[in-house]
Amino acid sequence: MSVTSRPFRAVCAPAVRSALALPADLAGAALLLAGQPTRAARLHARTWGPGHWTPGRRLARTVLGLPLDALALLLVGYAAFNSVRNFGYPIWYLGTDYHQAWGGPTMAGVWAVHAAGWALCLYVLLRWPVRRLAHAQQSLAARLGLAARPTGPGAVARVGAAPAEAAVSS
C-alpha cells in the first residue's frame, strides 16, 4: 500500500462502514425474522467482525444502533450527494450564468473554487463527525459482546497511534 493511499483509506473506510451499518443491520434483522440465522450471522460478521452473534444480540445491535446508524447514513449520503454536485459543477451548471459565481468569470475558476471548497468540507466532515460515529458504532458492538475491539480495514485508528510496521522496522 502506498503512503498516499493510507490517509485516504483511513478517512474513507470508517465512513463507508458506518454508512452501510444501517442497511446491513436491517437486512440482518430481516434475515433473522425470516428464519435464516446463518445468513444473518454471516452478514453481521462481515459488518462488525467476528464475535458472539446470538440472535438477541444481533437484534439489540440493530435497535440500539439505529440512531447512530441513521445519522451516519445521513451524513455520508449528504457528503456523497454534494461531492457529485460540487466536483461535477461544470456538468450541472454549464448552461447557467456562472460568470458571477464564486471563482468566475471562467468555468475553470468556478469549478476550482467549488471543488477545492467542497474537498475541504468533505475532509472535515469525514474526518471528525463521521469518524466519531464509526467509533461509537464499534463501541456499541463491543459492549454488546459482538466484537472484541475495533479492528480490520474499516476500524477507526487512534489519533497519534504509530503504525505497526514503523514500530517493527525501527
TORPA-4810 file (N, C-alpha, C, O; in nm, 3 decimals):
<nodes>
NODE_1_0.085_-0.117_0.000_0.000_0.000_0.000_0.089_0.123_0.000_0.184_0.132_0.078_M
NODE_2_0.058_0.216_-0.086_0.141_0.335_-0.096_0.114_0.430_0.020_0.012_0.421_0.087_S
NODE_3_0.207_0.520_0.041_0.196_0.616_0.150_0.078_0.710_0.127_0.012_0.751_0.222_V
NODE_4_0.051_0.746_0.002_-0.057_0.840_-0.025_-0.195_0.778_-0.007_-0.290_0.852_0.016_T
NODE_5_-0.210_0.647_-0.017_-0.342_0.588_-0.001_-0.379_0.566_0.145_-0.496_0.544_0.176_S
NODE_6_-0.283_0.570_0.236_-0.314_0.550_0.378_-0.408_0.656_0.434_-0.508_0.619_0.496_R
NODE_7_-0.381_0.787_0.416_-0.476_0.885_0.469_-0.614_0.874_0.405_-0.716_0.889_0.473_P
NODE_8_-0.618_0.847_0.275_-0.746_0.833_0.207_-0.824_0.715_0.264_-0.943_0.727_0.292_F
NODE_9_-0.758_0.603_0.282_-0.823_0.484_0.337_-0.863_0.505_0.483_-0.968_0.457_0.525_R
NODE_10_-0.779_0.575_0.559_-0.809_0.599_0.700_-0.932_0.688_0.716_-1.003_0.676_0.816_A
NODE_11_-0.958_0.775_0.622_-1.073_0.864_0.629_-1.197_0.798_0.569_-1.305_0.808_0.626_V
NODE_12_-1.182_0.731_0.457_-1.298_0.679_0.384_-1.349_0.544_0.435_-1.470_0.521_0.434_C
NODE_13_-1.263_0.457_0.480_-1.308_0.324_0.523_-1.406_0.331_0.641_-1.510_0.266_0.636_A
NODE_14_-1.377_0.407_0.747_-1.476_0.417_0.855_-1.607_0.482_0.809_-1.714_0.446_0.857_P
NODE_15_-1.598_0.577_0.717_-1.719_0.643_0.667_-1.807_0.545_0.591_-1.928_0.542_0.609_A
NODE_16_-1.746_0.465_0.506_-1.823_0.368_0.428_-1.883_0.262_0.520_-2.000_0.226_0.506_V
NODE_17_-1.804_0.213_0.613_-1.853_0.111_0.706_-1.968_0.166_0.791_-2.068_0.096_0.812_R
NODE_18_-1.955_0.289_0.841_-2.061_0.344_0.926_-2.187_0.373_0.845_-2.298_0.360_0.897_S
NODE_19_-2.172_0.412_0.719_-2.290_0.439_0.636_-2.363_0.310_0.599_-2.485_0.310_0.589_A
NODE_20_-2.290_0.202_0.580_-2.352_0.075_0.543_-2.404_-0.003_0.662_-2.465_-0.109_0.645_L
NODE_21_-2.382_0.047_0.784_-2.426_-0.024_0.903_-2.579_-0.035_0.909_-2.631_-0.142_0.942_A
NODE_22_-2.650_0.072_0.878_-2.796_0.069_0.885_-2.856_-0.030_0.785_-2.935_-0.115_0.826_L
NODE_23_-2.821_-0.022_0.656_-2.878_-0.123_0.565_-2.838_-0.266_0.601_-2.918_-0.358_0.588_P
NODE_24_-2.714_-0.284_0.645_-2.668_-0.419_0.680_-2.741_-0.472_0.803_-2.780_-0.589_0.806_A
NODE_25_-2.758_-0.387_0.904_-2.829_-0.432_1.024_-2.976_-0.460_0.997_-3.032_-0.557_1.049_D
NODE_26_-3.039_-0.376_0.916_-3.180_-0.400_0.884_-3.196_-0.527_0.800_-3.292_-0.602_0.819_L
NODE_27_-3.104_-0.550_0.707_-3.109_-0.674_0.628_-3.085_-0.795_0.717_-3.150_-0.898_0.701_A
NODE_28_-2.991_-0.782_0.812_-2.966_-0.892_0.905_-3.086_-0.921_0.993_-3.118_-1.037_1.018_G
NODE_29_-3.154_-0.816_1.041_-3.274_-0.836_1.123_-3.385_-0.901_1.040_-3.457_-0.987_1.090_A
NODE_30_-3.398_-0.861_0.914_-3.499_-0.922_0.828_-3.467_-1.070_0.804_-3.557_-1.154_0.802_A
NODE_31_-3.338_-1.100_0.787_-3.300_-1.241_0.769_-3.328_-1.321_0.896_-3.373_-1.436_0.888_L
NODE_32_-3.301_-1.262_1.011_-3.331_-1.331_1.137_-3.480_-1.359_1.150_-3.521_-1.470_1.184_L
NODE_33_-3.561_-1.258_1.123_-3.706_-1.274_1.137_-3.763_-1.367_1.030_-3.871_-1.424_1.049_L
NODE_34_-3.691_-1.382_0.918_-3.736_-1.473_0.813_-3.690_-1.616_0.838_-3.719_-1.706_0.759_A
NODE_35_-3.617_-1.639_0.948_-3.575_-1.774_0.981_-3.446_-1.818_0.915_-3.426_-1.937_0.892_G
NODE_36_-3.358_-1.724_0.882_-3.230_-1.757_0.822_-3.116_-1.702_0.908_-3.047_-1.608_0.867_Q
NODE_37_-3.096_-1.759_1.026_-2.995_-1.706_1.117_-2.851_-1.723_1.068_-2.763_-1.644_1.105_P
NODE_38_-2.825_-1.824_0.986_-2.689_-1.845_0.936_-2.648_-1.732_0.841_-2.537_-1.680_0.850_T
NODE_39_-2.738_-1.695_0.751_-2.709_-1.584_0.660_-2.699_-1.452_0.735_-2.616_-1.367_0.702_R
NODE_40_-2.783_-1.434_0.837_-2.777_-1.312_0.918_-2.644_-1.305_0.994_-2.585_-1.197_1.005_A
NODE_41_-2.598_-1.418_1.046_-2.471_-1.421_1.119_-2.355_-1.387_1.025_-2.263_-1.315_1.063_A
NODE_42_-2.361_-1.439_0.902_-2.256_-1.409_0.805_-2.253_-1.259_0.771_-2.146_-1.199_0.763_R
NODE_43_-2.370_-1.201_0.753_-2.379_-1.058_0.721_-2.328_-0.973_0.837_-2.253_-0.878_0.814_L
NODE_44_-2.367_-1.005_0.959_-2.321_-0.929_1.075_-2.172_-0.947_1.097_-2.104_-0.853_1.139_H
NODE_45_-2.120_-1.065_1.071_-1.976_-1.086_1.087_-1.897_-1.004_0.985_-1.789_-0.955_1.016_A
NODE_46_-1.950_-0.988_0.864_-1.883_-0.904_0.765_-1.887_-0.757_0.805_-1.792_-0.683_0.781_R
NODE_47_-1.996_-0.716_0.865_-2.012_-0.576_0.902_-1.934_-0.542_1.028_-1.864_-0.441_1.031_T
NODE_48_-1.945_-0.623_1.131_-1.889_-0.589_1.261_-1.773_-0.677_1.305_-1.719_-0.658_1.414_W
NODE_49_-1.734_-0.771_1.223_-1.623_-0.858_1.259_-1.672_-0.980_1.336_-1.789_-0.987_1.374_G
NODE_50_-1.582_-1.074_1.358_-1.623_-1.195_1.429_-1.655_-1.164_1.574_-1.595_-1.075_1.634_P
NODE_51_-1.749_-1.237_1.629_-1.788_-1.217_1.768_-1.893_-1.319_1.807_-1.916_-1.417_1.735_G
NODE_52_-1.955_-1.296_1.919_-2.058_-1.386_1.971_-2.193_-1.337_1.920_-2.257_-1.254_1.983_H
NODE_53_-2.235_-1.391_1.805_-2.353_-1.341_1.737_-2.476_-1.423_1.768_-2.517_-1.506_1.687_W
NODE_54_-2.535_-1.403_1.884_-2.663_-1.467_1.912_-2.772_-1.382_1.849_-2.754_-1.262_1.830_T
NODE_55_-2.885_-1.442_1.816_-2.991_-1.364_1.752_-3.037_-1.244_1.837_-3.065_-1.138_1.782_P
NODE_56_-3.043_-1.261_1.967_-3.083_-1.150_2.054_-2.984_-1.034_2.050_-3.024_-0.918_2.049_G
NODE_57_-2.858_-1.065_2.047_-2.755_-0.960_2.040_-2.756_-0.890_1.905_-2.734_-0.769_1.897_R
NODE_58_-2.783_-0.965_1.799_-2.792_-0.903_1.667_-2.907_-0.804_1.660_-2.893_-0.693_1.609_R
NODE_59_-3.022_-0.846_1.713_-3.137_-0.756_1.714_-3.114_-0.637_1.807_-3.157_-0.526_1.777_L
NODE_60_-3.047_-0.660_1.920_-3.015_-0.549_2.011_-2.924_-0.449_1.942_-2.942_-0.328_1.958_A
NODE_61_-2.825_-0.497_1.867_-2.734_-0.406_1.796_-2.811_-0.324_1.692_-2.784_-0.206_1.673_R
NODE_62_-2.906_-0.388_1.626_-2.986_-0.318_1.526_-3.072_-0.210_1.590_-3.076_-0.097_1.541_T
NODE_63_-3.139_-0.242_1.699_-3.230_-0.147_1.764_-3.152_-0.035_1.834_-3.184_0.082_1.817_V
NODE_64_-3.051_-0.072_1.913_-2.976_0.029_1.988_-2.889_0.116_1.897_-2.863_0.232_1.929_L
NODE_65_-2.844_0.060_1.787_-2.759_0.136_1.697_-2.834_0.217_1.592_-2.773_0.287_1.512_G
NODE_66_-2.967_0.208_1.593_-3.047_0.277_1.492_-3.020_0.428_1.485_-3.002_0.479_1.375_L
NODE_67_-3.017_0.502_1.597_-2.990_0.646_1.586_-2.851_0.676_1.529_-2.836_0.764_1.445_P
NODE_68_-2.749_0.604_1.575_-2.613_0.625_1.524_-2.604_0.589_1.376_-2.545_0.662_1.297_L
NODE_69_-2.663_0.476_1.341_-2.656_0.430_1.202_-2.730_0.524_1.108_-2.684_0.551_0.997_D
NODE_70_-2.847_0.573_1.151_-2.924_0.665_1.066_-2.850_0.797_1.047_-2.848_0.852_0.937_A
NODE_71_-2.790_0.848_1.154_-2.715_0.973_1.143_-2.592_0.956_1.054_-2.560_1.044_0.974_L
NODE_72_-2.523_0.844_1.067_-2.407_0.818_0.982_-2.448_0.806_0.836_-2.381_0.861_0.748_A
NODE_73_-2.556_0.736_0.808_-2.604_0.723_0.671_-2.644_0.859_0.615_-2.618_0.889_0.498_L
NODE_74_-2.708_0.942_0.697_-2.748_1.076_0.653_-2.626_1.163_0.621_-2.622_1.228_0.517_L
NODE_75_-2.526_1.163_0.709_-2.407_1.244_0.686_-2.327_1.197_0.565_-2.283_1.279_0.484_L
NODE_76_-2.308_1.068_0.552_-2.231_1.016_0.438_-2.311_1.033_0.308_-2.253_1.059_0.203_V
NODE_77_-2.443_1.019_0.315_-2.526_1.044_0.198_-2.519_1.190_0.154_-2.512_1.219_0.035_G
NODE_78_-2.521_1.280_0.251_-2.506_1.423_0.222_-2.370_1.450_0.158_-2.360_1.525_0.062_Y
NODE_79_-2.267_1.387_0.213_-2.132_1.406_0.158_-2.123_1.352_0.017_-2.062_1.415_-0.069_A
NODE_80_-2.182_1.236_-0.010_-2.176_1.177_-0.144_-2.254_1.263_-0.245_-2.206_1.288_-0.355_A
NODE_81_-2.374_1.308_-0.206_-2.455_1.390_-0.295_-2.382_1.521_-0.329_-2.374_1.559_-0.446_F
NODE_82_-2.329_1.587_-0.229_-2.262_1.714_-0.254_-2.127_1.695_-0.322_-2.079_1.787_-0.389_N
NODE_83_-2.066_1.580_-0.307_-1.942_1.554_-0.380_-1.970_1.549_-0.530_-1.898_1.609_-0.610_S
NODE_84_-2.074_1.477_-0.567_-2.110_1.469_-0.709_-2.148_1.608_-0.760_-2.110_1.647_-0.870_V
NODE_85_-2.222_1.680_-0.680_-2.269_1.813_-0.721_-2.155_1.912_-0.736_-2.151_1.987_-0.834_R
NODE_86_-2.062_1.916_-0.641_-1.955_2.016_-0.645_-1.840_1.977_-0.736_-1.787_2.062_-0.807_N
NODE_87_-1.800_1.851_-0.735_-1.691_1.810_-0.824_-1.737_1.805_-0.970_-1.656_1.819_-1.062_F
NODE_88_-1.867_1.785_-0.991_-1.921_1.786_-1.126_-1.989_1.916_-1.161_-2.082_1.918_-1.243_G
NODE_89_-1.945_2.025_-1.102_-2.007_2.157_-1.123_-2.023_2.192_-1.272_-2.129_2.241_-1.310_Y
NODE_90_-1.923_2.170_-1.355_-1.941_2.205_-1.497_-2.054_2.127_-1.565_-2.118_2.179_-1.656_P
NODE_91_-2.078_2.006_-1.523_-2.183_1.925_-1.585_-2.321_1.979_-1.548_-2.408_1.991_-1.634_I
NODE_92_-2.340_2.013_-1.422_-2.472_2.053_-1.373_-2.506_2.198_-1.406_-2.622_2.230_-1.431_W
NODE_93_-2.405_2.285_-1.408_-2.434_2.428_-1.419_-2.377_2.493_-1.545_-2.363_2.615_-1.549_Y
NODE_94_-2.343_2.416_-1.645_-2.282_2.472_-1.765_-2.377_2.565_-1.840_-2.332_2.665_-1.896_L
NODE_95_-2.504_2.535_-1.843_-2.599_2.616_-1.916_-2.644_2.741_-1.841_-2.721_2.820_-1.896_G
NODE_96_-2.597_2.761_-1.720_-2.639_2.877_-1.641_-2.538_2.990_-1.653_-2.432_2.974_-1.715_T
NODE_97_-2.572_3.102_-1.595_-2.481_3.217_-1.595_-2.384_3.201_-1.477_-2.416_3.238_-1.365_D
NODE_98_-2.270_3.146_-1.504_-2.171_3.120_-1.399_-2.069_3.233_-1.387_-1.975_3.222_-1.308_Y
NODE_99_-2.085_3.340_-1.461_-1.988_3.449_-1.459_-1.984_3.521_-1.325_-1.881_3.577_-1.288_H
NODE_100_-2.095_3.520_-1.251_-2.099_3.585_-1.120_-2.081_3.485_-1.005_-2.087_3.525_-0.888_Q
NODE_101_-2.061_3.358_-1.035_-2.043_3.257_-0.931_-1.904_3.269_-0.868_-1.816_3.334_-0.924_A
NODE_102_-1.887_3.207_-0.754_-1.757_3.208_-0.688_-1.652_3.152_-0.783_-1.671_3.045_-0.840_W
NODE_103_-1.544_3.222_-0.800_-1.437_3.178_-0.887_-1.452_3.223_-1.032_-1.362_3.201_-1.113_G
NODE_104_-1.566_3.287_-1.066_-1.591_3.331_-1.203_-1.495_3.441_-1.243_-1.422_3.493_-1.158_G
NODE_105_-1.492_3.476_-1.363_-1.590_3.459_-1.470_-1.567_3.335_-1.556_-1.650_3.309_-1.643_P
NODE_106_-1.462_3.258_-1.537_-1.442_3.139_-1.622_-1.495_3.015_-1.552_-1.499_3.009_-1.429_T
NODE_107_-1.536_2.916_-1.631_-1.586_2.790_-1.573_-1.476_2.717_-1.499_-1.502_2.651_-1.398_M
NODE_108_-1.352_2.728_-1.547_-1.240_2.662_-1.478_-1.222_2.719_-1.338_-1.198_2.644_-1.243_A
NODE_109_-1.232_2.849_-1.325_-1.220_2.911_-1.193_-1.335_2.875_-1.102_-1.315_2.849_-0.983_G
NODE_110_-1.455_2.872_-1.157_-1.573_2.835_-1.078_-1.559_2.691_-1.030_-1.584_2.662_-0.913_V
NODE_111_-1.520_2.601_-1.120_-1.504_2.461_-1.081_-1.394_2.445_-0.976_-1.411_2.371_-0.880_W
NODE_112_-1.283_2.513_-0.994_-1.171_2.502_-0.899_-1.213_2.548_-0.761_-1.179_2.483_-0.662_A
NODE_113_-1.284_2.659_-0.751_-1.328_2.710_-0.621_-1.427_2.614_-0.556_-1.415_2.583_-0.437_V
NODE_114_-1.525_2.566_-0.632_-1.624_2.475_-0.576_-1.562_2.340_-0.538_-1.595_2.285_-0.433_H
NODE_115_-1.476_2.287_-0.621_-1.413_2.158_-0.591_-1.321_2.168_-0.471_-1.323_2.082_-0.384_A
NODE_116_-1.240_2.273_-0.466_-1.148_2.287_-0.352_-1.223_2.314_-0.222_-1.188_2.259_-0.118_A
NODE_117_-1.325_2.397_-0.229_-1.404_2.425_-0.109_-1.475_2.302_-0.057_-1.477_2.278_0.063_G
NODE_118_-1.534_2.225_-0.147_-1.603_2.104_-0.103_-1.504_1.998_-0.058_-1.535_1.922_0.034_W
NODE_119_-1.388_1.989_-0.120_-1.287_1.892_-0.075_-1.249_1.918_0.070_-1.233_1.824_0.148_A
NODE_120_-1.235_2.044_0.107_-1.204_2.078_0.245_-1.320_2.042_0.337_-1.300_1.984_0.443_L
NODE_121_-1.443_2.075_0.296_-1.560_2.039_0.377_-1.575_1.888_0.389_-1.608_1.837_0.496_C
NODE_122_-1.550_1.818_0.281_-1.561_1.672_0.281_-1.459_1.610_0.375_-1.491_1.517_0.450_L
NODE_123_-1.338_1.661_0.372_-1.235_1.610_0.461_-1.273_1.631_0.607_-1.259_1.541_0.689_Y
NODE_124_-1.321_1.750_0.638_-1.362_1.780_0.776_-1.481_1.694_0.816_-1.483_1.641_0.927_V
NODE_125_-1.579_1.680_0.729_-1.699_1.602_0.759_-1.667_1.455_0.782_-1.717_1.395_0.877_L
NODE_126_-1.583_1.398_0.696_-1.550_1.256_0.710_-1.446_1.233_0.819_-1.443_1.125_0.879_L
NODE_127_-1.364_1.330_0.845_-1.257_1.312_0.943_-1.307_1.317_1.086_-1.260_1.240_1.169_R
NODE_128_-1.401_1.406_1.118_-1.442_1.419_1.257_-1.580_1.363_1.287_-1.587_1.262_1.357_W
NODE_129_-1.690_1.420_1.241_-1.819_1.366_1.285_-1.843_1.221_1.243_-1.888_1.140_1.324_P
NODE_130_-1.815_1.188_1.119_-1.841_1.051_1.074_-1.746_0.953_1.141_-1.785_0.841_1.173_V
NODE_131_-1.623_0.993_1.162_-1.527_0.906_1.229_-1.568_0.880_1.373_-1.553_0.769_1.424_R
NODE_132_-1.619_0.983_1.439_-1.669_0.965_1.578_-1.790_0.872_1.579_-1.803_0.788_1.668_R
NODE_133_-1.878_0.887_1.482_-1.993_0.797_1.474_-1.949_0.653_1.450_-2.005_0.560_1.508_L
NODE_134_-1.851_0.634_1.364_-1.800_0.499_1.338_-1.742_0.438_1.465_-1.761_0.320_1.493_A
NODE_135_-1.671_0.519_1.542_-1.615_0.469_1.667_-1.727_0.436_1.767_-1.718_0.336_1.838_H
NODE_136_-1.830_0.518_1.772_-1.943_0.490_1.861_-2.015_0.362_1.820_-2.058_0.285_1.905_A
NODE_137_-2.029_0.339_1.690_-2.091_0.216_1.642_-2.008_0.094_1.682_-2.062_-0.006_1.729_Q
NODE_138_-1.876_0.103_1.664_-1.788_-0.008_1.704_-1.792_-0.030_1.855_-1.789_-0.144_1.901_Q
NODE_139_-1.799_0.077_1.932_-1.806_0.065_2.078_-1.935_-0.001_2.121_-1.934_-0.083_2.213_S
NODE_140_-2.045_0.033_2.056_-2.173_-0.031_2.087_-2.165_-0.181_2.059_-2.210_-0.262_2.140_L
NODE_141_-2.109_-0.217_1.945_-2.095_-0.359_1.912_-2.006_-0.430_2.012_-2.033_-0.544_2.051_A
NODE_142_-1.899_-0.363_2.056_-1.808_-0.424_2.153_-1.877_-0.440_2.289_-1.856_-0.541_2.356_A
NODE_143_-1.956_-0.343_2.330_-2.025_-0.352_2.460_-2.131_-0.460_2.460_-2.159_-0.519_2.564_R
NODE_144_-2.189_-0.486_2.346_-2.287_-0.594_2.337_-2.220_-0.731_2.326_-2.287_-0.834_2.325_L
NODE_145_-2.088_-0.730_2.317_-2.014_-0.855_2.307_-2.008_-0.909_2.167_-1.977_-1.027_2.147_G
NODE_146_-2.037_-0.826_2.069_-2.040_-0.871_1.932_-1.903_-0.870_1.868_-1.875_-0.951_1.779_L
NODE_147_-1.819_-0.781_1.911_-1.683_-0.772_1.857_-1.591_-0.741_1.973_-1.625_-0.664_2.063_A
NODE_148_-1.474_-0.801_1.970_-1.380_-0.781_2.080_-1.333_-0.637_2.086_-1.335_-0.576_2.193_A
NODE_149_-1.290_-0.582_1.974_-1.245_-0.444_1.966_-1.243_-0.403_1.820_-1.236_-0.488_1.732_R
NODE_150_-1.248_-0.272_1.793_-1.245_-0.229_1.653_-1.113_-0.267_1.585_-1.007_-0.216_1.623_P
NODE_151_-1.120_-0.356_1.486_-1.003_-0.395_1.409_-1.042_-0.405_1.263_-1.159_-0.390_1.229_T
NODE_152_-0.945_-0.430_1.179_-0.973_-0.451_1.038_-0.963_-0.323_0.958_-0.933_-0.217_1.012_G
NODE_153_-0.989_-0.333_0.827_-0.971_-0.217_0.739_-1.068_-0.104_0.767_-1.036_0.011_0.738_P
NODE_154_-1.185_-0.132_0.823_-1.281_-0.026_0.849_-1.275_0.030_0.988_-1.353_0.118_1.023_G
NODE_155_-1.183_-0.019_1.070_-1.174_0.026_1.208_-1.118_0.167_1.215_-1.043_0.211_1.127_A
NODE_156_-1.154_0.235_1.319_-1.108_0.371_1.339_-0.979_0.366_1.420_-0.979_0.318_1.533_V
NODE_157_-0.871_0.415_1.362_-0.742_0.416_1.431_-0.738_0.534_1.526_-0.799_0.638_1.501_A
NODE_158_-0.666_0.519_1.635_-0.650_0.629_1.729_-0.560_0.736_1.670_-0.464_0.706_1.598_R
NODE_159_-0.592_0.859_1.699_-0.512_0.970_1.651_-0.378_0.967_1.722_-0.372_0.958_1.845_V
NODE_160_-0.271_0.974_1.643_-0.138_0.974_1.700_-0.078_0.835_1.718_0.037_0.822_1.759_G
NODE_161_-0.155_0.731_1.689_-0.103_0.596_1.704_-0.009_0.565_1.589_-0.041_0.592_1.473_A
NODE_162_0.104_0.508_1.620_0.203_0.474_1.517_0.164_0.343_1.450_0.116_0.252_1.517_A
NODE_163_0.184_0.332_1.319_0.157_0.205_1.253_0.249_0.095_1.304_0.361_0.122_1.348_P
NODE_164_0.200_-0.028_1.298_0.277_-0.141_1.349_0.406_-0.160_1.269_0.508_-0.200_1.325_A
NODE_165_0.402_-0.132_1.136_0.520_-0.151_1.054_0.633_-0.057_1.097_0.750_-0.096_1.095_E
NODE_166_0.599_0.062_1.135_0.702_0.159_1.176_0.767_0.117_1.307_0.887_0.137_1.327_A
NODE_167_0.686_0.059_1.397_0.741_0.017_1.526_0.832_-0.103_1.509_0.932_-0.115_1.580_A
NODE_168_0.798_-0.193_1.417_0.876_-0.315_1.397_1.007_-0.283_1.324_1.111_-0.340_1.357_V
NODE_169_1.003_-0.194_1.224_1.120_-0.169_1.143_1.227_-0.085_1.212_1.339_-0.078_1.161_S
NODE_170_1.197_-0.022_1.325_1.296_0.063_1.392_1.406_-0.017_1.456_1.496_0.040_1.517_S
</nodes>
